[in-house]
Amino acid sequence: MLLSRTADHLYWHARYLERAENTARMLGVNYDTLLMPHPPRLTTDLWRATLGLSELEPLFEELYGDITTPNVMRFMITDMRNPSSIVSCLWAARENARAVRGTLTSEMFETVNTIWLESRDWVTSGRAYDDAPEYLEWVKNQSHLSRGVAIGTMLKDESFNFLRMGTFIERADNTARLLDLKFFERSERNADELTVDSTGDFYHWASLLRSVSAFEVYRKTYHDVITPERVAELLIFRKEMPRSLAACMIDLVKNLKYVRNNYSAETERIAGRMLADLEYGRIKDVLTGTGGIHDYLTEFLEKTYELGNQISTDFLVPLNPSHAA
C-alpha cells in the first residue's frame, strides 16, 4: 500500500500540472475571443466571469483592483501571489515531484524539472507576459510532454494510478468551467437560439473547441456546422472525446478501483454516481432543465469538489485549502 504522503504528492503533482495547462487553455480562448468584434463591456464581464469561475475575484481585487486584460493576464500567468497562476502551478508541480523523486522515473523528474527551469527563464526575461500567446502554447505542449513521459516510463502501479486520478479530476473540473464560461459569454451576447447564425458565432464556438483540442473531433463526430448544443454534448457526454466530463470520469473511476481500500467506499460511491449521471444523461434534458446548463455545470463542479475532498480523506493527507480549485 502506498504511503498517504507519497500518494498525496503524486496526486497533487498531476493536478497542478494539469491546472497549469488548463489555465493556459482558458486564457488562450479568452484572448482569442477578445481579438474578435465584441461589445465594449464584454471584456470586463468575461474576465470577471473567468475570475469568478476560478474563485479568484477577491484576491485579484485586493492585488490589482481594476479588471483589465493586462491585469488579469499578469495575475493568471506570472503572479506568484496567485496560487492558481500558471507559474505558481508549475512551481507546485515541480515541488511535489521533488518530494517523491525516488518514486518517479528519472526521465519523468528531469522533464518536470526542466519545465520549471525553462518557465522561470520565460518569466525572468519577461517573455511569459510580453509573448503571452506563445507562452500559453508552450505550457500546453510541456504538459503533454510530461504526461507522455509518465505514461511511457512509469510502472503501472498505485503511484501511476494516483497520478492519473489527479489528472482526470482536474481536467473534468476545467472542462466544466470552460464550458460554463463560454455559455455565459453567449448569454452576454444575448443570443436566443441554440444555432450558429453568424460568422462571429462560428469563431466563438470554434475557439472553445480548439481550446480543448476538440475542433477536429467535432468535425469527425457531427459532420455539420458547429452549434452550442452539440458542443455541449461533445464536452459533457461523449465518451470518445478525451477531455469530456464523461471520459474524465470513466478514467477516474477506473484508476480509483485499482487503489481502493477499506475506507474508500464513499469515494467510489460519489464517483460512481457522477459517472452514472453522465452515462445516462442527455443534453436535451440539460438545456431544457430549470436552471439550464449553468446550474448543471455548477452542480457538477460542486460534486467534483466534494469528490476531491473525499479522495483526500480516504487516501491522502488532510486537504490543504490552497490546493482547492
C-alpha positions as CSV (number, residue, x, y, z in Angstrom):
1,M,0.0,0.0,0.0
2,L,1.4,3.4,-1.0
3,L,2.1,5.8,1.9
4,S,-0.6,8.6,2.1
5,R,2.0,11.3,1.9
6,T,3.6,9.8,-1.2
7,A,0.2,9.4,-2.8
8,D,-0.7,13.0,-1.9
9,H,2.4,14.4,-3.6
10,L,1.8,12.3,-6.8
11,Y,-1.9,13.2,-6.9
12,W,-1.2,17.0,-6.4
13,H,1.7,17.0,-8.8
14,A,-0.6,15.8,-11.5
15,R,-3.4,18.2,-10.5
16,Y,-1.1,21.2,-10.5
17,L,0.5,20.3,-13.9
18,E,-3.0,19.8,-15.4
19,R,-4.2,23.1,-13.8
20,A,-1.3,25.0,-15.4
21,E,-2.3,23.6,-18.8
22,N,-6.0,24.3,-18.2
23,T,-5.3,27.8,-17.1
24,A,-3.3,28.3,-20.3
25,R,-6.2,26.9,-22.3
26,M,-8.8,29.2,-20.6
27,L,-6.6,32.3,-21.1
28,G,-6.0,31.4,-24.7
29,V,-9.6,31.1,-25.6
30,N,-10.5,34.4,-23.8
31,Y,-7.6,36.1,-25.5
32,D,-8.7,34.8,-28.9
33,T,-12.3,35.8,-28.2
34,L,-11.3,39.4,-27.3
35,L,-9.5,39.8,-30.6
36,M,-12.8,39.4,-32.4
37,P,-15.5,42.1,-32.6
38,H,-17.4,42.2,-29.3
39,P,-19.4,44.7,-27.2
40,P,-17.2,47.0,-25.1
41,R,-18.5,45.7,-21.8
42,L,-17.7,42.1,-22.8
43,T,-14.0,42.5,-21.9
44,T,-14.7,43.3,-18.2
45,D,-17.6,40.8,-18.0
46,L,-15.6,38.0,-19.5
47,W,-12.6,38.5,-17.2
48,R,-14.9,38.9,-14.2
49,A,-16.6,35.6,-15.1
50,T,-13.2,33.9,-15.5
51,L,-12.0,35.1,-12.1
52,G,-15.4,34.1,-10.6
53,L,-15.3,30.6,-12.0
54,S,-11.8,30.1,-10.6
55,E,-12.9,31.7,-7.3
56,L,-10.1,34.3,-7.6
57,E,-12.0,37.5,-7.8
58,P,-11.5,38.6,-4.2
59,L,-7.7,38.0,-4.4
60,F,-7.5,39.8,-7.7
61,E,-9.4,42.9,-6.5
62,E,-7.1,43.0,-3.4
63,L,-4.0,42.9,-5.6
64,Y,-5.0,44.8,-8.7
65,G,-8.3,46.5,-8.4
66,D,-9.3,47.3,-12.0
67,I,-10.3,44.3,-14.2
68,T,-8.4,44.9,-17.4
69,T,-6.9,42.4,-19.9
70,P,-3.3,43.3,-18.9
71,N,-4.0,43.0,-15.2
72,V,-5.8,39.6,-15.5
73,M,-3.2,38.1,-17.8
74,R,-0.4,39.1,-15.4
75,F,-2.4,37.8,-12.4
76,M,-3.2,34.5,-14.1
77,I,0.2,33.9,-15.8
78,T,3.1,35.2,-13.7
79,D,1.9,36.4,-10.3
80,M,3.2,34.0,-7.6
81,R,0.8,35.6,-5.1
82,N,-1.9,33.8,-7.0
83,P,-1.7,30.1,-6.1
84,S,-3.5,29.2,-9.3
85,S,-1.4,31.2,-11.7
86,I,0.5,29.2,-14.3
87,V,3.9,29.9,-12.8
88,S,2.6,29.0,-9.3
89,C,1.2,25.8,-10.5
90,L,4.3,24.8,-12.4
91,W,6.4,25.5,-9.2
92,A,4.0,23.4,-7.1
93,A,4.1,20.6,-9.6
94,R,7.8,20.5,-9.5
95,E,8.0,20.7,-5.7
96,N,5.6,17.8,-5.3
97,A,7.6,15.8,-7.8
98,R,10.8,16.6,-6.0
99,A,9.3,15.4,-2.7
100,V,8.8,11.9,-4.2
101,R,11.7,11.9,-6.6
102,G,12.5,8.3,-5.8
103,T,9.1,7.2,-6.8
104,L,9.3,8.8,-10.3
105,T,11.4,7.6,-13.2
106,S,14.5,9.7,-13.8
107,E,13.1,10.7,-17.2
108,M,9.9,12.0,-15.6
109,F,11.6,14.0,-12.9
110,E,14.0,15.5,-15.4
111,T,11.1,16.5,-17.7
112,V,9.2,18.2,-14.8
113,N,12.4,19.9,-13.5
114,T,13.3,21.2,-17.0
115,I,9.7,22.6,-17.5
116,W,10.1,24.6,-14.3
117,L,13.6,25.9,-15.1
118,E,12.5,26.9,-18.7
119,S,9.3,28.5,-17.4
120,R,11.5,30.5,-14.9
121,D,13.5,31.8,-17.9
122,W,10.3,32.8,-19.6
123,V,9.3,34.8,-16.5
124,T,12.7,36.5,-15.7
125,S,13.0,37.6,-19.3
126,G,9.5,39.0,-19.3
127,R,8.5,36.9,-22.3
128,A,5.9,34.9,-20.4
129,Y,3.8,38.1,-20.2
130,D,5.0,40.0,-23.3
131,D,4.6,37.0,-25.6
132,A,1.6,35.5,-23.7
133,P,0.1,33.6,-26.6
134,E,3.4,31.9,-27.4
135,Y,4.0,31.1,-23.7
136,L,0.5,29.7,-23.3
137,E,1.1,27.3,-26.2
138,W,4.4,26.3,-24.7
139,V,2.7,25.5,-21.4
140,K,0.2,23.2,-23.1
141,N,2.9,21.4,-25.1
142,Q,5.1,20.9,-22.0
143,S,2.1,19.4,-20.1
144,H,1.6,17.0,-23.0
145,L,5.2,16.1,-22.9
146,S,5.2,15.4,-19.2
147,R,2.2,13.2,-19.3
148,G,3.6,11.3,-22.3
149,V,6.9,10.6,-20.4
150,A,4.9,9.4,-17.4
151,I,2.8,7.1,-19.4
152,G,5.7,5.8,-21.4
153,T,8.2,5.2,-18.5
154,M,6.3,4.6,-15.2
155,L,5.4,1.3,-13.8
156,K,1.6,0.9,-13.9
157,D,1.2,0.6,-10.1
158,E,-0.5,2.6,-7.4
159,S,1.8,5.6,-7.9
160,F,0.7,5.8,-11.6
161,N,-2.9,5.4,-10.5
162,F,-2.8,8.4,-8.2
163,L,-1.1,10.5,-10.9
164,R,-3.9,9.7,-13.3
165,M,-6.6,10.3,-10.7
166,G,-5.2,13.8,-10.2
167,T,-5.1,14.5,-13.9
168,F,-8.6,13.4,-14.6
169,I,-10.4,15.1,-11.7
170,E,-8.6,18.4,-12.5
171,R,-9.4,18.0,-16.2
172,A,-13.1,17.4,-15.6
173,D,-13.2,20.5,-13.4
174,N,-11.6,22.6,-16.0
175,T,-13.8,21.4,-18.9
176,A,-16.9,22.2,-16.9
177,R,-15.5,25.7,-16.1
178,L,-14.6,26.4,-19.7
179,L,-18.0,25.3,-21.0
180,D,-19.8,27.3,-18.3
181,L,-17.7,30.4,-19.2
182,K,-18.5,30.1,-22.9
183,F,-22.2,29.8,-22.3
184,F,-22.0,32.8,-20.0
185,E,-20.3,34.7,-22.8
186,R,-23.1,33.6,-25.2
187,S,-25.8,34.8,-22.8
188,E,-24.0,38.2,-22.5
189,R,-24.2,38.5,-26.3
190,N,-28.0,38.0,-26.0
191,A,-28.2,35.0,-28.4
192,D,-31.6,33.4,-28.1
193,E,-31.2,30.3,-30.3
194,L,-29.0,27.2,-30.0
195,T,-27.8,27.6,-33.5
196,V,-25.0,29.4,-35.2
197,D,-26.3,32.3,-37.3
198,S,-23.3,34.4,-38.0
199,T,-19.6,34.1,-38.8
200,G,-18.8,35.6,-35.4
201,D,-20.8,32.8,-33.6
202,F,-18.9,30.2,-35.5
203,Y,-15.5,31.5,-34.5
204,H,-16.5,31.9,-30.8
205,W,-17.5,28.2,-30.6
206,A,-14.6,27.1,-32.8
207,S,-12.2,28.8,-30.4
208,L,-13.7,26.9,-27.4
209,L,-13.3,23.6,-29.3
210,R,-9.7,24.4,-30.2
211,S,-9.0,25.3,-26.6
212,V,-9.8,21.7,-25.6
213,S,-8.2,20.2,-28.7
214,A,-11.7,19.2,-29.9
215,F,-12.2,21.0,-33.2
216,E,-11.2,18.1,-35.5
217,V,-13.0,15.7,-33.1
218,Y,-16.2,17.7,-33.5
219,R,-15.9,17.6,-37.3
220,K,-15.4,13.8,-37.3
221,T,-18.3,13.3,-34.8
222,Y,-21.0,15.5,-36.3
223,H,-20.0,16.3,-39.9
224,D,-22.0,19.5,-39.7
225,V,-22.0,23.2,-38.6
226,I,-20.9,24.0,-35.1
227,T,-23.9,24.5,-32.7
228,P,-23.8,25.3,-29.0
229,E,-26.0,22.2,-28.3
230,R,-23.6,19.8,-30.0
231,V,-20.5,21.5,-28.4
232,A,-22.1,21.0,-25.0
233,E,-23.0,17.4,-25.8
234,L,-19.4,16.7,-27.0
235,L,-17.8,18.1,-24.0
236,I,-20.2,16.6,-21.4
237,F,-21.5,13.3,-22.6
238,R,-19.4,11.9,-25.5
239,K,-17.0,9.3,-24.1
240,E,-14.9,9.4,-27.3
241,M,-13.8,12.9,-26.5
242,P,-10.7,12.7,-24.3
243,R,-11.5,15.9,-22.3
244,S,-15.2,15.4,-21.9
245,L,-16.7,15.1,-18.5
246,A,-17.8,11.5,-19.3
247,A,-14.3,10.5,-20.5
248,C,-12.6,12.0,-17.4
249,M,-15.0,10.3,-15.0
250,I,-14.6,6.9,-16.8
251,D,-10.8,7.1,-16.4
252,L,-11.0,8.4,-12.8
253,V,-13.3,5.6,-11.7
254,K,-11.1,3.0,-13.4
255,N,-8.0,4.2,-11.6
256,L,-9.9,4.5,-8.3
257,K,-10.7,0.8,-8.4
258,Y,-7.0,-0.1,-8.5
259,V,-6.3,1.8,-5.3
260,R,-9.5,1.0,-3.3
261,N,-9.0,0.3,0.4
262,N,-11.2,-0.4,3.4
263,Y,-12.2,3.2,3.7
264,S,-12.8,4.2,0.1
265,A,-16.5,3.1,-0.3
266,E,-17.8,6.7,0.0
267,T,-15.3,8.0,-2.6
268,E,-16.3,5.2,-5.0
269,R,-20.0,5.9,-4.4
270,I,-19.6,9.6,-5.2
271,A,-17.5,8.9,-8.3
272,G,-19.8,6.1,-9.5
273,R,-22.9,8.2,-9.2
274,M,-21.3,11.1,-11.1
275,L,-20.3,8.7,-13.8
276,A,-23.8,7.1,-14.0
277,D,-25.3,10.6,-14.4
278,L,-23.0,11.2,-17.4
279,E,-23.6,7.8,-18.9
280,Y,-27.3,8.1,-18.9
281,G,-27.8,11.9,-19.2
282,R,-29.0,13.7,-22.4
283,I,-28.0,17.1,-23.5
284,K,-31.6,18.0,-24.3
285,D,-32.6,17.5,-20.7
286,V,-29.7,19.6,-19.5
287,L,-30.5,22.6,-21.8
288,T,-34.3,22.5,-21.1
289,G,-33.9,22.0,-17.3
290,T,-35.0,24.6,-14.8
291,G,-31.6,26.2,-14.4
292,G,-30.2,25.2,-17.8
293,I,-26.6,24.4,-18.5
294,H,-25.2,26.8,-15.9
295,D,-27.0,25.1,-13.0
296,Y,-26.0,21.7,-14.4
297,L,-22.3,22.6,-14.6
298,T,-22.4,24.4,-11.2
299,E,-23.7,21.2,-9.6
300,F,-21.1,19.1,-11.4
301,L,-18.3,21.4,-10.0
302,E,-19.7,21.1,-6.5
303,K,-19.7,17.3,-6.8
304,T,-16.2,17.4,-8.2
305,Y,-15.1,19.5,-5.2
306,E,-16.8,17.0,-2.8
307,L,-15.1,14.1,-4.6
308,G,-11.7,15.7,-4.3
309,N,-12.3,16.2,-0.5
310,Q,-13.3,12.6,-0.2
311,I,-10.3,11.3,-2.0
312,S,-8.1,13.3,0.4
313,T,-10.0,11.9,3.4
314,D,-9.7,8.3,2.2
315,F,-6.3,8.2,0.6
316,L,-4.2,11.3,1.2
317,V,-3.1,13.8,3.9
318,P,-5.7,16.4,5.1
319,L,-6.7,18.7,2.3
320,N,-4.7,22.0,2.2
321,P,-7.1,24.9,1.5
322,S,-4.5,26.3,-1.0
323,H,-4.9,23.2,-3.2
324,A,-8.7,23.8,-3.7
325,A,-9.7,24.5,-7.3
